[in-house]
Structures are given as C-alpha cells and as structure tokens.
Amino acid sequence: MTKARGASSRARSWTGSRGLPKVSHGTGIYVYDTSGKRYLDASGGPAVYCLGHGHPEVTAAIVRQLERIAHGYRYTFTSDPLEQLREIVTRACAGPDGARSTGDPARRLDSMVFVCDGSEAVESALKVALQYHSARGEMTRRRFIARRRSWHGNTLGALGVSDFLDRRAPFEGALVDASFLPQVSMYRPPAGVAPGSLGAHAAAELEAEILRVGPERVAAFIFEPVVGAAGGALPPPPGYAQRVREICSRHGVLLIADEVMCGSGRTGTWRALEQDAVVPDIMAVAKGLAGGYQPLGATIYSHAIAEVLEAADGGPLTGHTFSGHTAACAAGVAVQTIVARDRLLERVASAGARFQTALREALGRYEAVGDVRGRGFLIGIELVADRATRAPFPPERALAETIGSCAFEDGLICYAAGGNLDGVAGDIILLAPPYIATDAELEEIIARFARAVERGLGKRAGG
C-alpha cells in the first residue's frame, strides 16, 4: 500500500470505521458524547465553531426562520436573511475604517454568492475568475497559480489548486492544471534567504512563474493568507501580501484569498488580509461565517468584477440548489450579529496574542516543539526531531496524530496533521478555540495540551 492510499484509509475513519465516539450534545466550548464524557473543543472542530455549541440566540434565530420557511429557492425569491447577511458581510469586508481598507471603490468587496461550505466557496471563486476573463474576451487566461502545502477544498477544481498529496492521489489525471510555488514559511525560509527578505523573495517567485507561463494565460493566483491545515497557521512574511497584490494587478492576474479557515474573524480581523492592508479581487469564506450552526460559505468579489459579469452574463454563473439557503443565512446573520455586538474580534486579537505567548512558554521545555505561530485564535505548533536543524520526525512516527490521540483521551480536541513539509514528513497541530473562550478555559487548553505533548513524546513509534 502506498503512503497516499494509506492516508486515504485514515480519511475513511471519518465515516466511523475506527469506532469513533457518538456525539450527544454541546454547550459553550464543551462537547459531550453519549457515554457522558466531556471534551474541551480547543480547535473548534476544524476551526469552525466560533461561538461554541448550543448558543441559545443562534438556535432561536434558526427555529424562527424554520417556522416561517426553511428555504426560498434563489431563482424564485430573495429573503430578509439573505439580504441582511449580504449587508453584514459587505460592511465586515470594508473593515472598521471602511474607505481606507478598501481603497479603490472598484475593489470594494460588495458582491457575493452564498454557498454551503468552503470547498464550494473556492470552486465558485475559480469559476468567477474564469468567467470574468471570458467576459472580457481573454479566453486564454485559464491557468491558476497556487502554493505548495496549500489546501483549498475537496471539489475537483478546489482540489486541483491544492497541494495536499494524500487527498489528491486518487484523483490525479482529472484535476485542473495549476502551477505550484514553494511554501512560504518564516520558520523555514529557503537556503540563503534571510527572514527579512522572504516576502520579496516569495513574491518574486510568483512574478517569475507568471512570466514563465505568460501573463495572458494566467487567470488568478490563489493563496491562504494564513495557511491552515496544510501548513500549520503560517502567517505571511512582512510585505509579502502587498507585493503579491501589486504583481497581480500589474499583470492582469486576479488575486483570490482563500479565507475559509483564517477569515470571518479567526485571526482577529474579519478579513485576515486586512492586517496586511491588502484587498483581494475574490475571497472565499465559510467556517466562521455561520459557526457550524448551519452549512454556509460565501464567494465574495469586487464591484469591478461584478460589473463585468452582469454586463456579459447577467451575473455569476455559479451556485447550486441550496445556494443562499434561507435558514443558513438566518444562522449567519445571528452569528455575525453576536460577533459584532459582543466585540469578539477585539477579544480574539488581544486574547489570541496572550494565548500564543503562554503556549510558547508552556511548551518551551519540550525540544520537540520547534515553532509556535499564528494569528488570533489560529495557532500552529510545529514538531521537530531537532530544534537546531529543524529536521522533522520520521513520518512513520506519526507524532502529531499520537499527541492528538493523547489529547482526545484526556478530553481535549485539537487538530493534528502530518506532511506539512513535503506532503509526507512534518508534524503540526492546530489550536483554534471558539471566540467565546474565557481566559480560564484558554489556560485549561494550555495545561491539557502540554500533558498531551508529554504523553505523546513518551510513546514509542507505533506504540
């Protein structure tokens, strides 16, 4: 069995083939199984549950909508929840200072398609980019550029621009053709590149690939502003996003920000790229948009793109039966209203910085902890066999999975992944607590996670 097929076998455990516990209920940042065991959800599932579980206001909003109508089909009706959520997202994308964040009014992110999840949001982002170039008569712009160790989703288009070897392997030969640039990691800069020069170096790699392929053939560059599952909460180097924005604009290449995991406030601002003073042409969001209370995502794009699509085709040629689902939009309105009302983005920004510092201090005694990084409540821990050389553990050790299992046994949910270096080697663990986590709960996460690291390191490979 190959490594890729072995990884696919692990993925099948999501269907319950490993005898997973059966969930019963949740309240706040805790989840309970049917045996009564309590779990502290330190990763918000897969960085989804921004308001935790069982929030009464969100539940009530969904019930009220269901009592009226569950779903008004988008080609027949609009709805109050859809229109309200559109307004909320438009304001959130502009940021607290509005005009300064968006800059050129043509770049204002005020058009969107609501979908059911992150993969659909990315798929629609790719389609919007292609449709835009087609409407302008630039049919040669079909190529996408992405980065190594990126994860953009499970639909065929999103998978085609993802570099996640385990998940791609069974579908190779049927995926869209894309160029992949090297991973951009301040913890692992290329040989001879100083950390302070990494942003310029990585941006130059993008421009070199655009020129190699031919600008007239490139549709878009897609990247995660803070890389999540594939890279372990990797933030961009200083200046990188601004240079990428300038390069894309100069060559007529659209800039797609995949903020499915790092967006909707997860890093302390509603748009992760707001912290880099950059506005993309197209953005995908999902996880924190409705906080897991209903399946919901969105593809958001600029005013300039919308004008082109509407003039040529009457609007975007993407979406599905449940796009703009009324009850899902009602959940999104409730979640986003609470996030704004309770000033949770400010909470994530301030508490996230303290949380990361405290984690670094608590884990510093373990030589296997090479790096603690991230933004807000999206924190990555990278594990290494040697701190000096930053060499990874052998893949067969499966250290991240081992530590994740130890944490789970102790009632702590975290997000463990392997292969963050080259698709095979490299261990990372993500912590992405709900925005509502108290200081005491964050301290409990740190204590339990440190115990899991201690136990995991004490286990022998395969033990």
N, C-alpha and C positions, 0 to 999 in steps of 0.2 A: 504493500500500500504506500503510495507517495505521501509526502508531507501534506500536500494540498488536499488530497482525498481524506487524510486523517483529520485535517481541520474541519472538513465538511461533516465528518462523522460527529465531531464535537458540536458543530452547529445544530445537528439534528436533536441534540439533547433539549433544545428549546421546546420540543413537542412533548417532552415528559418522559423520554426513553431512559433517563437516569433516575427516575423516581423522585422528581422534584417535589417539595412540599406544596400542599394546596393552600392557596391564599384564602383567608377568611374575610378580613376587613382591615381598614387602616384609619388612623386618626393622627393628625399632625404629621410629624416626621417618622411615625412608627407604623409598621405593618405587622399583622398577626396571621399566623397560619391556623389551620383547623385543629391543630393539637394544642393551641393556646400559646405557642412560643412567640415572643415578641422580637422584632427586628428593627434596629435603628437604620433608617434608609439614608445612608451617607452619600449616595450617588444619585438620589432622585430617580431610581431605576437607571435608565440610560440618560441621565441629565434631563429628565422630563418634568418631574413633579415639583414645580417651582413653589406652589402653595401647599405642598404636602398632600395629605389624604383626608378626605371627609370634610372639606371646608363647607360649612353649612350655607354660606351665601351663594357659593357656586352651585351647589346641589339644588338649592331653591330656584335659582335662575333657570337651570336646565328643566326642572319639573314644570315651572310656569310656562316655558316655551312648549314643552311636550303636551301640556294640557290644551294649548291653542292649536298648534300644528307642528309636527316633527320636521317636515322638510317641504319647502316650496321649490320646485324644480327651477333652476336658474334661467332656463329659456322661456319660462312661463311667468315667473314672478320675481320681483325683488322682495326684500323684507327689512323690517326695522333692525334686527340684529346684524344683518349683513352690512347695511348702510352705516350703522353705528360703529361696527368694527373697522370698516374702511376709514372712517374719520379718525378713530383712535390710532390706527396704525400709521396713517399719514402724519399725524401730529408727532407720534413717537419717533418716526424716521427723521423728522426735522430736528429733533433734539430740543433741549430746553431753551436754546437761543435761536431756534428757527432759521432765519435767513443766513446767519454765519455758517451754520453746519451744512446747509445745502448748497451755498454758493450760487452758481448759475441757476436761475429759475428753471431752465430747460432740464437740469439734472434733478429737479425735485422728485423725490420718490413718492408719487401720489396715485399710481395705477397699480392694480393687483388682481390676481386670481386666487381665490381661496380653494385649497385642495385638502386632501385627507391626511397627508404625512410629509415627512422630509424628502423621501425619495421622489414623490410626485412633485414637490416644490422644485427640486433640482431639475427633474425631467422637463417641467414646464419652462424653467429658466433657459435650458438649452434650446427648446423649441421657440421661445420668444426671440432669442438671439438669431436663430436661423431665419425666422420669419421676417425679422427686421431687415436683415441684409437682402433677402429675396425681394422685399417690397421696395428696396432702393435700387434694385437691378444688379446687385452684386452677388450673383449666384455662385461665384467661385469661392466665396467665404463659407466653407463647410467644416473647417478644421478647428478643433478645440485644443488648447494647451492647458495642462494641469500640472500637479507636482507629485513627486514620489511620496509614498506613505500618506496618501490622502484617501478620505472616504466620503463619497458623495451620495450613495444610495444603492438600492437593490434593483431598481428598474434597469432595463438593458442600457438605456442612454446614460443614466447616472453611474451605473457600474462601469461603463466604458471609459469614463473620465476619472475613475477611482483606481488607485494603485494599492489594492489590498489583495495580495496573491491568493490567500486562502479562499476568498469569496469569488474571485474572478475565474479560477481554474476550470470549473465545469462548463463555463460559457465562452471560453476563448474561441475565436473564429466567427463569433456572431455579434461582437461588440463594435461600437463606433471606433474609428481610428483616431487616436489622440496622441499628442506629444507629451512627454513627461519630463519635467525639470527636476533637478535634485531637491531633496528635502531641505528646508531652511530651518536650521536649529542653532540657536546661540550656544547651546551646550555642546554641540558637535559641529563647529564650523569646518569648512574644508581645509586641508593642509595648506599652510601658507597664508591663510586669510585671517586677519586679526578680527576679533569680535566686533570692533567698532566699524569695520569695513564690510561686514557681512551683508548689510542691507543693500549697499551699492553693488556688491558682487552678485548677489542673487538676482537683483533687478536687471543687471547686465546680461545674465543668463537668459532671462525672458526675452529681452530685445534680440539677442543673438539667435534664438530659436524662431522668433517672428521673421527675422530677415532670412534665415535659412529656408524656412517653409515658403516664404513670400507673403508679405503683408496682405496682398489681395486674396489670399487663400485662407486667412485666419479669421474665424468668426468671433472667438472670445477666449479670454483667459479666466479660468475658474479656480478659486482657492478658498480655503478656510482661513479667515483672519487669525483665529486662534485654533490650531489643529486639535481636534478632539480625540476620538477613539483610536485613530491611526497613528498619532504622534505623541499623545500624552500631554495635552494642554500646552502646546508650543505657541508662545506669542510671537508676533513678527519682530524682527530686529528694528531698531530705530531708523526711521526714514524709508524703510522698505516699501510700505504701502503707498506712500506719496510718490515714490519713483515709479512704481508699477502703474499707478493712475496716470502719470504723465506719459509713460511709454505707450500705454494702450490708447490714450487719446490721440497721440501723435500719429499712430499707425492705423487709426480707424477700427481698432480691435475693442470689442465690448469687454467690460470688466464685470465678472459675476462673483459676488461674495456669497459663499455658502455659509450662512449663519444659522443653519438648522440647530446645531448644538450650542454654539457660542453666542447666539443672538437672543433677542427677547429678554434682555436684561441679565443674562447669565454671567457676564463679565463686569457688570456694574454700570453699564450704559445700555440703552435699549438696542442700539446697533453697536456691535463690537468695534467696527471701524470708526465709530465716532471718536474713539480715543486716539485714533491716528489721523484725525482731521481729513478723512477721505470719504467720498460718496461714490459708491459703485453705480453702474448702469442698471444692473439687475441684482436682486438679492433674494435668497431663499431662506425662509424661517419656518419653524414648526414647533418643536418640543415644548418650549415655554410659552407658546402663544396661547394655548388653552390648558396648559399644565397637566395634560393627560386626562382631564375630565371628559373630553370628547376628542376623537381623532381630528386634528386640524393642522393645516400648514398654509403657507401663502407664498406665491411668487410675486414679488414687488418690483416694479420697473419705473423708469424715469418718464417724466412728462414728454420729453423729446421722442422717446421710443413709442409711447402711446399715440402720439400724433401721427407717426408714420404708419403704425399698424391700423389705426382707424381709417386713415385716408385710403389705404390699399385694400384692406380686407374687412373693415368694419369693426375690428378689434382683434384680440389674440386668438389664434386658432389652437387653443389648448384647453384642457379641462375635461371632467368626466361627469358621470351621472350625479355623484354626490358632491361635486364642487359647490362651495358656498352653502353647504348643508345648514339649514336654519338653526337647529338645536346646537350644532357645533359652534356656529357663530355666536349664539347666545352664551355659550360657555366661555368663548374667547372674550366677549365683552365683559363678563363678570370677572374673569381672572385679571384682565388688564386694568379694569377699574380699581380692583383691590390693590394691585401692584402700585398704581399711581397714588391712590388715596393714602395708603399706608407707608408711602415713601420707601418702598422696598429696594429700589435701585440704589438709593443712597446707603441703605443698610448693607447691601451686597458689596458695594465698593469699599466701605470702611471696615466692615467685619471681615470681608474676604482678605484684605491685606493683613489684618491681625491673625487670622486663621492660618494663612500661609506661613507667616513668621513663626507662629507657635508650632506648626507642624515641622518646620525645618529644625527648630531647636529640639523638639522631642525625638526626631529621627536621626539627629546628627551623630549619635553614638553608634549607629549601625553603618559599618563600612560599605555594606551593600546598597545603601541609599546614595545614589550619585547626584541626583538633582531633584529639587522640589520647585515647581514653577507654575505659572498660570496667571490668570486674572480673575478677580472677583471670586465667585463660588465655582470656578472651574480650575481645579488644581490637579497637576500631574506629578506623580512620583516615579522617577526612572531608577531602576535597579541595575547595578553593575557588579561584575565579578572583581573589578579592580578600579578603585577610585582614581588612581594616578593615570592609568591608560584609558579609562572609561570603557574597557572591554566588557562586552555583555556576558551573561551567563550562557552556558550551552542551552540550546533550545529544548533539548530533552529534559532539562531540569524543570521546565515549566514553572519557574519561581513565582511569577505574577499570579498564575492560577492557584498555586499552592497557598500563597498568602491570602488570596481572595477566599479560598475554601475555609481557611482557618478563621478568617473574619466572620464568614457566614455561620460557621458552627457556634461562634460566640455572639451571634445575634447582630452582626454588623454587615450591612450591604454596601459593597463597593464595586467598582467596575474594573476588572482586570483584563489585560490584553497582552499578547505577545507579538513578536515580529515587527516592532516599531522601527528597527534599523533598516532591514532589507526584505521584510516580508517573512523572514524565518527567525532570526535572532533578535533579541531585545525585549525587555520586560517593562511594562508600565502599569500603573494603577491610577485610575481617576477617582477623585472625590468631588462630588458636585451636590452638596446638600441643598435642600429646599431653601428658598429665600427667607422663610419664616424661622429658620433655626435660631434658637437663643444662644447666648454666649455659653451657658451651661451645657447645652446639647452639643455645641462645637467642641467643647473641652472633652465631653464624653466620647465623641468621634475620635479625637486625637488619642485618648487613652486606649480605647479598644483597638484602634488601628496599630498603634505601637505594639500592643500584645500580639496581634496577628503577625506582624513582621517578625517579632521574636520567635514565635512558634514556627512560622514558615521557614525561616532560615535554619532552624534546628532540625528540620526534616530532611532526610537524605533523598536524593533524586530517585523518583519512582516510588518513594515510601509514603 
